[in-house]
Each structure stands twice: as structure tokens, then as C-alpha cells.
Amino acid sequence: MVLLLFNNYYYLINYSKIQYIADYTNIHKTLVFAQT
């Protein structure tokens, strides 16, 4: 049970990191596109 909770927690952290990176990349692309 504790292991399952830990795995879910770890998954959530990784998912939010990936989501953050994706959002950051999209914002960066939009800014670059807006500048040109």
C-alpha cells in the first residue's frame, strides 16, 4: 500500500515536470514566433 502510494507520488512529480517543460517549450516557441 505504501509502495503504491510512493509510486503514484513519484509518477505525479515526473508528470508535472514533463508538463512544466512542455508548457515552457510552448511559451518559448510562441515568444520566438511573435518576435519574427
N, CA, C and O atoms as a MOPAC input file, in Angstrom:
PM7 MOZYME 1SCF
protein

 N      0.84000 1    -1.20800 1     0.00000 1
 C      0.00000 1     0.00000 1     0.00000 1
 C      0.87700 1     1.26100 1     0.00000 1
 O      0.65300 1     2.19600 1    -0.76900 1
 N      1.86400 1     1.25400 1     0.87300 1
 C      2.76100 1     2.41300 1     0.95600 1
 C      3.57000 1     2.54500 1    -0.33300 1
 O      3.80900 1     3.64700 1    -0.82700 1
 N      3.98400 1     1.39400 1    -0.86600 1
 C      4.76100 1     1.38700 1    -2.10300 1
 C      3.93700 1     1.93200 1    -3.26200 1
 O      4.43700 1     2.68300 1    -4.10000 1
 N      2.68000 1     1.54500 1    -3.29400 1
 C      1.77600 1     2.02100 1    -4.33800 1
 C      1.61800 1     3.53500 1    -4.24600 1
 O      1.63000 1     4.23200 1    -5.26100 1
 N      1.47300 1     4.03000 1    -3.03700 1
 C      1.33000 1     5.46300 1    -2.79400 1
 C      2.59200 1     6.19700 1    -3.24900 1
 O      2.52900 1     7.25700 1    -3.87100 1
 N      3.73500 1     5.60200 1    -2.92100 1
 C      5.01700 1     6.19200 1    -3.29500 1
 C      5.16500 1     6.25100 1    -4.81300 1
 O      5.62700 1     7.24800 1    -5.36700 1
 N      4.76200 1     5.15800 1    -5.47700 1
 C      4.83900 1     5.11000 1    -6.93700 1
 C      3.94600 1     6.16300 1    -7.57000 1
 O      4.34000 1     6.81400 1    -8.53800 1
 N      2.75400 1     6.33200 1    -7.03400 1
 C      1.82900 1     7.33400 1    -7.55400 1
 C      2.38900 1     8.73500 1    -7.36300 1
 O      2.27800 1     9.58600 1    -8.24600 1
 N      2.99500 1     8.96600 1    -6.19400 1
 C      3.58300 1    10.26100 1    -5.87300 1
 C      4.72400 1    10.57600 1    -6.84100 1
 O      4.83200 1    11.68400 1    -7.36700 1
 N      5.57000 1     9.56800 1    -7.05900 1
 C      6.70700 1     9.70500 1    -7.96400 1
 C      6.23000 1     9.99100 1    -9.38500 1
 O      6.79500 1    10.82400 1   -10.09500 1
 N      5.18200 1     9.28200 1    -9.77700 1
 C      4.60300 1     9.46300 1   -11.11200 1
 C      4.05700 1    10.88000 1   -11.27200 1
 O      4.24300 1    11.51300 1   -12.31100 1
 N      3.38800 1    11.36700 1   -10.24200 1
 C      2.81700 1    12.71500 1   -10.28900 1
 C      3.90600 1    13.76800 1   -10.41500 1
 O      3.76500 1    14.72700 1   -11.17500 1
 N      4.98900 1    13.59100 1    -9.67200 1
 C      6.10000 1    14.54000 1    -9.73100 1
 C      6.70800 1    14.55400 1   -11.13200 1
 O      6.95300 1    15.61800 1   -11.70000 1
 N      6.94900 1    13.36400 1   -11.68200 1
 C      7.51900 1    13.28100 1   -13.02600 1
 C      6.57900 1    13.86500 1   -14.06100 1
 O      7.01400 1    14.55100 1   -14.98600 1
 N      5.29200 1    13.59600 1   -13.90700 1
 C      4.30700 1    14.09300 1   -14.86200 1
 C      4.25800 1    15.61800 1   -14.85000 1
 O      4.19900 1    16.25500 1   -15.90200 1
 N      4.28300 1    16.19900 1   -13.64400 1
 C      4.22700 1    17.65500 1   -13.55100 1
 C      5.49600 1    18.28700 1   -14.11000 1
 O      5.45400 1    19.37500 1   -14.68400 1
 N      6.62500 1    17.60200 1   -13.94000 1
 C      7.87800 1    18.09700 1   -14.52200 1
 C      7.78100 1    18.12600 1   -16.04000 1
 O      8.13500 1    19.11400 1   -16.68300 1
 N      7.29400 1    17.01700 1   -16.60100 1
 C      7.15000 1    16.91800 1   -18.05600 1
 C      6.17500 1    17.97600 1   -18.56600 1
 O      6.41500 1    18.61700 1   -19.58900 1
 N      5.08000 1    18.14800 1   -17.84200 1
 C      4.06600 1    19.12600 1   -18.21000 1
 C      4.65600 1    20.53800 1   -18.17600 1
 O      4.40200 1    21.35400 1   -19.06200 1
 N      5.45100 1    20.80800 1   -17.13200 1
 C      6.08000 1    22.11500 1   -16.97600 1
 C      7.03800 1    22.39200 1   -18.13200 1
 O      7.05300 1    23.48600 1   -18.69700 1
 N      7.83500 1    21.38000 1   -18.47100 1
 C      8.78700 1    21.52800 1   -19.57300 1
 C      8.05100 1    21.76000 1   -20.88800 1
 O      8.46000 1    22.58900 1   -21.70100 1
 N      6.96000 1    21.01900 1   -21.09100 1
 C      6.17400 1    21.16600 1   -22.31700 1
 C      5.57100 1    22.56500 1   -22.40900 1
 O      5.60000 1    23.19400 1   -23.46700 1
 N      5.02300 1    23.04800 1   -21.28900 1
 C      4.44100 1    24.38800 1   -21.26300 1
 C      5.51300 1    25.43800 1   -21.53700 1
 O      5.29000 1    26.38100 1   -22.29500 1
 N      6.67600 1    25.26500 1   -20.91400 1
 C      7.77400 1    26.20300 1   -21.08400 1
 C      8.22400 1    26.25000 1   -22.54400 1
 O      8.47800 1    27.32200 1   -23.09200 1
 N      8.32000 1    25.07200 1   -23.16400 1
 C      8.72900 1    24.99700 1   -24.56800 1
 C      7.70900 1    25.68000 1   -25.45900 1
 O      8.07200 1    26.38800 1   -26.39900 1
 N      6.43200 1    25.46900 1   -25.16600 1
 C      5.37600 1    26.09600 1   -25.96200 1
 C      5.42200 1    27.60800 1   -25.83800 1
 O      5.27000 1    28.32400 1   -26.82800 1
 N      5.63100 1    28.09300 1   -24.62200 1
 C      5.72000 1    29.53700 1   -24.38700 1
 C      6.92100 1    30.10400 1   -25.14300 1
 O      6.83400 1    31.15900 1   -25.77000 1
 N      8.04300 1    29.38500 1   -25.07200 1
 C      9.26000 1    29.81600 1   -25.76000 1
 C      9.03400 1    29.88500 1   -27.26700 1
 O      9.44300 1    30.84600 1   -27.91900 1
 N      8.38600 1    28.87000 1   -27.81300 1
 C      8.09100 1    28.83800 1   -29.24700 1
 C      7.19500 1    30.00800 1   -29.63500 1
 O      7.39800 1    30.64400 1   -30.66900 1
 N      6.20800 1    30.28000 1   -28.79800 1
 C      5.27200 1    31.37100 1   -29.07400 1
 C      5.99300 1    32.71400 1   -29.05400 1
 O      5.74200 1    33.57600 1   -29.89600 1
 N      6.89200 1    32.88300 1   -28.08500 1
 C      7.64100 1    34.12900 1   -27.99200 1
 C      8.54000 1    34.32300 1   -29.20400 1
 O      8.61000 1    35.41400 1   -29.76900 1
 N      9.22600 1    33.25700 1   -29.59800 1
 C     10.10900 1    33.32400 1   -30.76500 1
 C      9.29900 1    33.63200 1   -32.02000 1
 O      9.71600 1    34.42200 1   -32.86600 1
 N      8.14700 1    33.00100 1   -32.12500 1
 C      7.28000 1    33.21800 1   -33.28200 1
 C      6.75900 1    34.65600 1   -33.31100 1
 O      6.62200 1    35.25500 1   -34.37800 1
 N      6.47200 1    35.20100 1   -32.13000 1
 C      5.93400 1    36.55700 1   -32.04300 1
 C      7.00800 1    37.59200 1   -32.39600 1
 O      6.69500 1    38.67000 1   -32.90200 1
 N      8.26000 1    37.26100 1   -32.12700 1
 C      9.34600 1    38.20900 1   -32.37900 1
 C      9.67800 1    38.32700 1   -33.85700 1
 O     10.12900 1    39.37800 1   -34.31300 1
 N      9.45700 1    37.25800 1   -34.60400 1
 C      9.84300 1    37.27300 1   -36.01700 1
 C      8.81300 1    37.99600 1   -36.86200 1
 O      8.97700 1    38.10300 1   -38.07700 1

